[in-house]
Amino acid sequence: MRTMRKTFLPFALPSISEEAIEEVAAVLRSGWVTSGPKVKQFEKEFAEFVGASQAIALNSATAGLHLALEAIGLTDEDAVITSSVTFTASAEVICYFGALPLLTDVDPIHNIMTPKTLLDLINRECSWNGKILTHNATGKKIRALIPVHLAGYTCDMESLIEIADRYNLYVIEDAAHAFPAIHKNRMIGVWGDFTVFSFYATKGITTGEGGMVTTNHSELADRIRLMRLHGINRDSYNRPGWYYEVVEAGFKYNMADIAAAIGIVQLHEANGFWARREEIALRYNLAFSDLVGVKLPLPDEQGRHSWHLYRIEIDPKIAKIGRDSLAEELKERNIGTSLHFIPIFEHPYYKKNYNFNRENFPNACRMYEKALSLPLFAGMTDEDVNDVMSAVKELLG
């Protein structure tokens, strides 16, 4: 029997409770809708949740990555290493400074940066003089490492930090997919020099648009706070009188209280959202376990997978149909899918401006031919889940 839904099921939707709606209404009634007391509360509660000493709320995770690089003083004489399998923001923020993005390949199982893929890049393209790691072809100084936790599976942070320390690199975690993930009994949010979270509509918790940077470096946190709002040395909230000074040419990256009000409620609901996503993911794994030519995502053996995405890989040489055909057939059945991600080196901008050699990224290339994200979000009903399982089994079984 062909599974056919009456309504379209997206691969992700936010879960907004009545409590969150009421909190937003209260902010609107208060008259203080931009950065104010709710942002302060959200920052405090988020820092406590992950165990960080500092949390800075922003209008996007992209802004967080940008300001973390700005805080370490990145320039056009520098380079930064990140993963080849990520959203463009992880690489584009490096380009903002005229710095050079360097890409690692990923492992074939979880499609993340590993100590091996990082060292492969360093050994192939870089030189170490005992103090500075330099990119051979350009002479640029490598300043930082941006590992990306993909789909909710966490990178091996202990090993990556050990390598970063060896080469005097800052570690800026892209944790857009990793809330509320745990790595080796510690929350993601306390490992690197900075951790950057996303609260976009499809993420583990949402503020509509928004992000958060956590860090234990108080001086660098102060720099981010300064630069998120035009380089003004005093917040408008609780500012004593009208006087302020612009001490740097900053940016307009502040979060509004309207967004923070949603975030506070979502934070209180985060573990419940995670539990539902895990339940769905484990049901998928059980239902799809006998499909031929289909690689399923694994739980995180080093901690807690956030289950932000449910990514499968379809081997076109073995499976009944290939990835693209599966996506089209599911769309015909009113079931949405997505791809996470087109490798950075495949995009026209990066092809035009950087000399990436595809032969250096065999695992990323293979992933790109096979990966597909199926619907996974806390608001899915059991009927939604059953529809996805039935359709996928019909098409691949």
C-alpha positions as a printed NumPy array, in Angstrom:
array([[ 0.   ,  0.   ,  0.   ],
       [ 1.435,  3.388, -1.035],
       [ 1.864,  5.848,  1.846],
       [ 0.318,  9.186,  0.876],
       [-0.125, 12.008,  3.377],
       [-2.882, 14.593,  2.943],
       [-0.666, 17.419,  4.241],
       [ 3.018, 18.156,  3.71 ],
       [ 5.412, 17.162,  6.5  ],
       [ 8.547, 19.371,  6.515],
       [11.856, 17.865,  7.597],
       [11.831, 20.271, 10.575],
       [ 9.432, 22.63 , 12.34 ],
       [ 9.763, 24.672, 15.56 ],
       [ 7.759, 23.734, 18.64 ],
       [ 6.284, 26.893, 20.162],
       [ 4.244, 26.462, 23.333],
       [ 1.459, 28.673, 24.609],
       [ 3.764, 29.656, 27.471],
       [ 6.282, 31.051, 24.98 ],
       [ 3.52 , 32.974, 23.197],
       [ 2.396, 34.455, 26.506],
       [ 5.964, 35.455, 27.385],
       [ 6.299, 37.299, 24.077],
       [ 2.973, 39.03 , 24.685],
       [ 4.211, 40.13 , 28.12 ],
       [ 7.353, 41.609, 26.561],
       [ 5.284, 43.472, 23.97 ],
       [ 3.095, 44.886, 26.728],
       [ 6.147, 45.902, 28.769],
       [ 7.303, 48.445, 26.208],
       [10.874, 47.1  , 26.272],
       [11.146, 44.972, 23.157],
       [14.826, 45.325, 22.167],
       [17.868, 44.164, 24.194],
       [16.971, 44.434, 27.861],
       [16.102, 42.396, 30.946],
       [14.953, 39.282, 29.062],
       [18.241, 39.061, 27.172],
       [20.134, 39.318, 30.47 ],
       [17.961, 36.577, 31.971],
       [18.368, 34.32 , 28.934],
       [22.152, 34.728, 29.004],
       [22.313, 33.907, 32.715],
       [20.105, 30.84 , 32.464],
       [21.827, 29.535, 29.334],
       [25.283, 29.846, 30.919],
       [24.035, 27.931, 33.95 ],
       [22.456, 25.255, 31.741],
       [25.682, 24.395, 29.897],
       [28.039, 25.232, 32.771],
       [29.88 , 28.16 , 31.171],
       [30.909, 31.29 , 33.047],
       [29.94 , 33.636, 30.201],
       [27.095, 33.627, 27.655],
       [26.498, 36.394, 25.11 ],
       [23.216, 36.485, 23.178],
       [23.283, 37.56 , 19.54 ],
       [20.964, 37.747, 16.552],
       [22.5  , 34.675, 14.865],
       [25.117, 31.983, 15.24 ],
       [26.871, 33.521, 12.232],
       [27.286, 36.706, 14.262],
       [28.709, 34.611, 17.093],
       [31.317, 32.977, 14.86 ],
       [32.217, 36.362, 13.391],
       [32.637, 38.058, 16.755],
       [34.644, 35.168, 18.196],
       [37.133, 35.557, 15.331],
       [37.103, 39.336, 15.778],
       [37.798, 38.916, 19.503],
       [40.994, 36.949, 18.816],
       [42.176, 39.658, 16.417],
       [41.932, 37.741, 13.13 ],
       [43.37 , 39.627, 10.13 ],
       [43.91 , 39.154,  6.408],
       [47.345, 37.73 ,  7.179],
       [45.767, 34.75 ,  8.941],
       [44.037, 31.455,  8.172],
       [41.435, 29.371, 10.029],
       [40.713, 25.649,  9.716],
       [37.163, 24.307,  9.569],
       [35.271, 21.306,  8.23 ],
       [34.441, 20.782,  4.57 ],
       [30.988, 19.454,  5.546],
       [29.135, 22.325,  7.163],
       [26.828, 25.234,  6.428],
       [28.515, 28.119,  4.646],
       [28.521, 30.309,  7.779],
       [31.392, 28.302,  9.292],
       [33.625, 29.27 ,  6.368],
       [32.173, 32.613,  5.295],
       [32.973, 34.323,  8.604],
       [36.654, 33.606,  7.938],
       [36.31 , 35.367,  4.588],
       [34.901, 38.499,  6.283],
       [38.435, 39.296,  7.461],
       [40.163, 38.503,  4.183],
       [41.595, 35.498,  6.032],
       [42.023, 32.113,  4.387],
       [39.551, 29.266,  5.078],
       [41.275, 25.882,  5.168],
       [39.106, 22.768,  5.007],
       [39.579, 19.311,  6.47 ],
       [38.015, 16.193,  5.059],
       [35.584, 14.355,  7.358],
       [35.381, 10.835,  8.718],
       [33.278,  8.358,  6.687],
       [30.884,  7.495,  9.52 ],
       [29.705, 10.732, 11.144],
       [31.026, 13.211,  8.526],
       [32.829, 15.363, 11.096],
       [36.348, 16.691, 11.567],
       [38.525, 14.226, 13.452],
       [42.079, 14.373, 14.818],
       [43.147, 12.357, 11.759],
       [41.502, 14.631,  9.179],
       [42.893, 17.691, 10.981],
       [46.436, 16.309, 11.074],
       [46.16 , 15.198,  7.442],
       [45.525, 18.825,  6.462],
       [48.272, 20.203,  8.707],
       [50.836, 17.689,  7.474],
       [49.884, 18.211,  3.841],
       [49.651, 22.005,  3.682],
       [51.322, 23.564,  6.718],
       [54.667, 24.082,  8.46 ],
       [55.456, 24.466, 12.17 ],
       [58.5  , 26.403, 13.373],
       [57.951, 25.74 , 17.064],
       [55.831, 28.867, 17.571],
       [53.695, 29.506, 14.503],
       [51.736, 27.189, 12.214],
       [51.97 , 28.564,  8.672],
       [50.117, 27.704,  5.483],
       [52.815, 26.814,  2.969],
       [51.186, 28.075, -0.23 ],
       [50.159, 31.507,  1.102],
       [52.407, 32.147,  4.108],
       [49.356, 32.916,  6.234],
       [49.456, 32.247,  9.961],
       [46.876, 29.738, 11.165],
       [45.132, 31.199, 14.192],
       [42.09 , 29.096, 14.972],
       [40.2  , 25.869, 14.508],
       [36.408, 25.677, 13.967],
       [35.232, 22.082, 14.489],
       [31.588, 21.466, 13.541],
       [29.338, 19.129, 15.514],
       [27.182, 17.692, 12.737],
       [23.533, 16.665, 13.171],
       [24.068, 16.422, 16.935],
       [27.005, 14.024, 16.972],
       [29.95 , 15.592, 18.794],
       [33.542, 15.915, 17.64 ],
       [36.35 , 14.405, 19.742],
       [36.984, 17.651, 21.574],
       [39.723, 16.408, 23.917],
       [41.882, 15.274, 21.015],
       [41.147, 18.303, 18.847],
       [41.958, 20.669, 21.721],
       [45.209, 18.795, 22.355],
       [46.228, 19.361, 18.705],
       [45.106, 22.99 , 18.846],
       [47.172, 23.581, 21.986],
       [50.197, 22.005, 20.296],
       [49.964, 24.56 , 17.486],
       [48.765, 27.594, 19.515],
       [45.318, 27.672, 17.915],
       [42.085, 29.   , 19.383],
       [39.188, 26.529, 19.307],
       [35.812, 27.963, 18.258],
       [33.153, 25.246, 18.243],
       [30.319, 25.493, 15.736],
       [27.603, 23.951, 17.885],
       [24.632, 25.019, 15.768],
       [23.519, 21.356, 15.746],
       [24.698, 20.428, 19.227],
       [22.22 , 21.649, 21.808],
       [21.768, 20.031, 24.289],
       [24.556, 17.594, 23.426],
       [26.966, 16.131, 25.96 ],
       [30.532, 15.045, 25.226],
       [32.278, 12.823, 27.78 ],
       [30.054, 13.916, 30.682],
       [30.413, 17.645, 29.932],
       [27.922, 19.774, 28.044],
       [28.877, 21.142, 24.677],
       [29.411, 24.771, 25.571],
       [32.416, 24.429, 27.883],
       [35.053, 22.684, 25.77 ],
       [36.587, 25.177, 23.357],
       [37.702, 28.761, 23.858],
       [34.306, 29.682, 22.403],
       [31.191, 27.675, 21.608],
       [28.622, 29.113, 19.214],
       [24.995, 27.964, 19.266],
       [22.177, 28.637, 16.819],
       [18.548, 29.337, 17.697],
       [17.295, 29.352, 14.114],
       [13.75 , 28.052, 13.563],
       [14.823, 24.447, 12.926],
       [17.291, 24.107, 15.809],
       [17.014, 22.249, 19.134],
       [15.601, 25.387, 20.7  ],
       [14.63 , 28.499, 18.78 ],
       [14.248, 32.237, 19.202],
       [13.12 , 32.63 , 15.575],
       [16.546, 33.959, 14.643],
       [19.324, 34.107, 17.198],
       [22.498, 32.676, 18.63 ],
       [24.64 , 32.446, 21.754],
       [28.367, 32.411, 22.406],
       [29.634, 30.721, 25.558],
       [33.171, 31.104, 26.844],
       [35.194, 31.093, 30.044],
       [37.415, 33.956, 28.797],
       [35.973, 37.021, 30.526],
       [38.024, 39.601, 28.59 ],
       [37.138, 38.087, 25.212],
       [33.493, 37.893, 26.3  ],
       [33.605, 41.613, 27.088],
       [35.008, 42.261, 23.618],
       [32.089, 40.38 , 22.027],
       [29.597, 42.317, 24.151],
       [31.166, 45.583, 23.032],
       [31.228, 44.701, 19.349],
       [27.722, 43.231, 19.154],
       [26.164, 46.71 , 19.443],
       [28.099, 49.271, 17.408],
       [31.132, 49.367, 19.713],
       [29.151, 51.372, 22.285],
       [30.672, 51.103, 25.72 ],
       [27.385, 50.986, 27.637],
       [24.253, 48.898, 27.165],
       [21.127, 50.927, 26.561],
       [19.435, 48.858, 29.258],
       [20.314, 50.338, 32.673],
       [22.46 , 53.049, 31.018],
       [22.93 , 55.902, 33.519],
       [21.546, 58.831, 31.541],
       [21.962, 59.631, 27.884],
       [25.736, 59.69 , 27.596],
       [27.651, 56.893, 25.873],
       [30.836, 56.528, 23.847],
       [31.571, 54.624, 20.651],
       [34.998, 53.12 , 21.252],
       [35.145, 50.719, 18.267],
       [33.5  , 50.368, 14.868],
       [31.215, 47.559, 15.964],
       [28.278, 45.664, 14.476],
       [24.498, 45.385, 14.899],
       [24.322, 41.857, 16.265],
       [22.306, 42.219, 19.475],
       [19.386, 39.949, 20.39 ],
       [16.007, 41.519, 21.162],
       [13.961, 40.834, 24.301],
       [11.149, 39.469, 22.114],
       [13.477, 36.713, 20.92 ],
       [14.973, 36.151, 24.365],
       [11.509, 35.671, 25.871],
       [10.938, 32.747, 23.505],
       [14.42 , 31.443, 24.268],
       [13.901, 31.394, 28.029],
       [10.811, 29.218, 27.719],
       [12.447, 27.016, 25.071],
       [15.434, 26.509, 27.379],
       [13.108, 25.223, 30.095],
       [11.574, 22.857, 27.534],
       [14.869, 21.788, 25.914],
       [15.319, 18.437, 27.611],
       [11.753, 17.451, 26.772],
       [12.291, 18.4  , 23.122],
       [15.509, 16.363, 23.087],
       [13.842, 13.306, 24.622],
       [11.146, 13.311, 21.934],
       [13.705, 13.678, 19.135],
       [15.74 , 10.797, 20.559],
       [12.615,  8.642, 20.814],
       [11.828,  9.28 , 17.132],
       [15.423,  8.68 , 16.024],
       [15.588,  5.35 , 17.852],
       [12.257,  4.305, 16.327],
       [13.654,  5.127, 12.885],
       [16.797,  3.099, 13.579],
       [14.738,  0.094, 14.586],
       [12.393,  0.395, 11.591],
       [15.193,  0.861,  9.054],
       [17.689, -1.627, 10.479],
       [17.147, -4.215,  7.747],
       [17.213, -1.862,  4.731],
       [19.92 , -2.835,  2.26 ],
       [22.431, -0.177,  1.234],
       [21.315,  2.331,  3.876],
       [23.667,  3.632,  6.57 ],
       [21.87 ,  4.835,  9.685],
       [23.084,  7.423, 12.231],
       [24.555,  6.03 , 15.422],
       [24.061,  7.261, 18.997],
       [27.033,  9.203, 20.356],
       [29.147,  6.66 , 22.24 ],
       [31.095,  9.517, 23.871],
       [28.082, 11.299, 25.343],
       [24.612, 12.458, 24.313],
       [23.649, 12.962, 20.683],
       [21.413, 16.026, 20.374],
       [19.505, 14.397, 17.475],
       [19.188, 17.711, 15.721],
       [18.988, 15.818, 12.414],
       [18.338, 12.276, 11.304],
       [20.769, 11.782,  8.401],
       [20.9  ,  8.57 ,  6.428],
       [23.235,  7.642,  3.574],
       [21.97 ,  5.646,  0.606],
       [24.505,  3.684, -1.417],
       [23.25 ,  3.941, -5.024],
       [25.101,  0.75 , -6.012],
       [23.342, -1.381, -3.399],
       [20.077,  0.298, -2.337],
       [16.828, -0.168, -4.227],
       [16.845,  3.492, -5.335],
       [19.341,  6.32 , -4.974],
       [19.271,  9.401, -2.746],
       [17.811, 11.831, -5.3  ],
       [15.085,  9.406, -6.351],
       [14.216,  8.758, -2.712],
       [13.893, 12.498, -2.025],
       [11.619, 12.961, -5.055],
       [ 9.45 ,  9.966, -4.173],
       [ 9.078, 11.158, -0.57 ],
       [ 8.109, 14.621, -1.814],
       [ 5.41 , 12.979, -3.966],
       [ 4.114, 11.42 , -0.743],
       [ 4.103, 14.848,  1.006],
       [ 7.196, 14.112,  3.117],
       [ 9.979, 16.693,  3.129],
       [13.713, 16.019,  3.207],
       [16.917, 18.036,  3.064],
       [20.668, 17.62 ,  2.562],
       [23.258, 18.454,  5.241],
       [25.457, 19.583,  3.658],
       [26.715, 20.345,  0.181],
       [30.486, 20.438,  0.883],
       [31.929, 23.938,  1.068],
       [34.326, 23.33 , -1.832],
       [31.402, 22.524, -4.17 ],
       [29.845, 26.005, -3.961],
       [30.558, 28.517, -6.764],
       [31.916, 31.235, -4.45 ],
       [34.531, 28.951, -2.929],
       [35.402, 27.398, -6.299],
       [35.999, 30.856, -7.721],
       [38.038, 32.262, -4.861],
       [39.95 , 29.314, -3.374],
       [41.99 , 26.528, -4.895],
       [40.449, 23.533, -3.12 ],
       [41.395, 20.165, -4.584],
       [38.464, 17.715, -4.448],
       [40.913, 14.82 , -4.244],
       [41.751, 15.951, -0.695],
       [38.132, 15.346,  0.401],
       [37.203, 11.771, -0.593],
       [34.868, 11.19 ,  2.35 ],
       [33.092, 14.528,  1.913],
       [32.575, 13.762, -1.777],
       [31.132, 10.323, -1.037],
       [28.846, 11.796,  1.619],
       [27.554, 14.351, -0.883],
       [26.4  , 11.576, -3.214],
       [24.508,  9.685, -0.512],
       [23.256, 11.813,  2.415],
       [19.637, 12.746,  3.096],
       [17.95 , 14.189,  6.191],
       [14.535, 12.775,  7.078],
       [11.935, 14.622,  9.175],
       [12.892, 14.898, 12.842],
       [11.464, 17.442, 15.261],
       [ 9.854, 17.373, 18.692],
       [ 6.404, 18.305, 17.408],
       [ 6.067, 15.257, 15.166],
       [ 3.067, 13.096, 16.028],
       [ 3.242,  9.315, 16.141],
       [ 1.222,  9.338, 12.915],
       [ 3.872, 11.576, 11.292],
       [ 6.608,  9.192, 12.393],
       [ 4.697,  6.173, 11.118],
       [ 4.157,  7.878,  7.744],
       [ 7.898,  8.483,  7.34 ],
       [ 8.801,  4.945,  8.344],
       [ 6.193,  3.397,  6.076],
       [ 7.183,  5.473,  3.051],
       [10.934,  4.903,  3.456],
       [10.447,  1.151,  3.923],
       [ 8.174,  0.986,  0.883],
       [10.777,  2.742, -1.271],
       [13.943,  1.11 ,  0.046],
       [12.72 , -2.204,  1.411]])
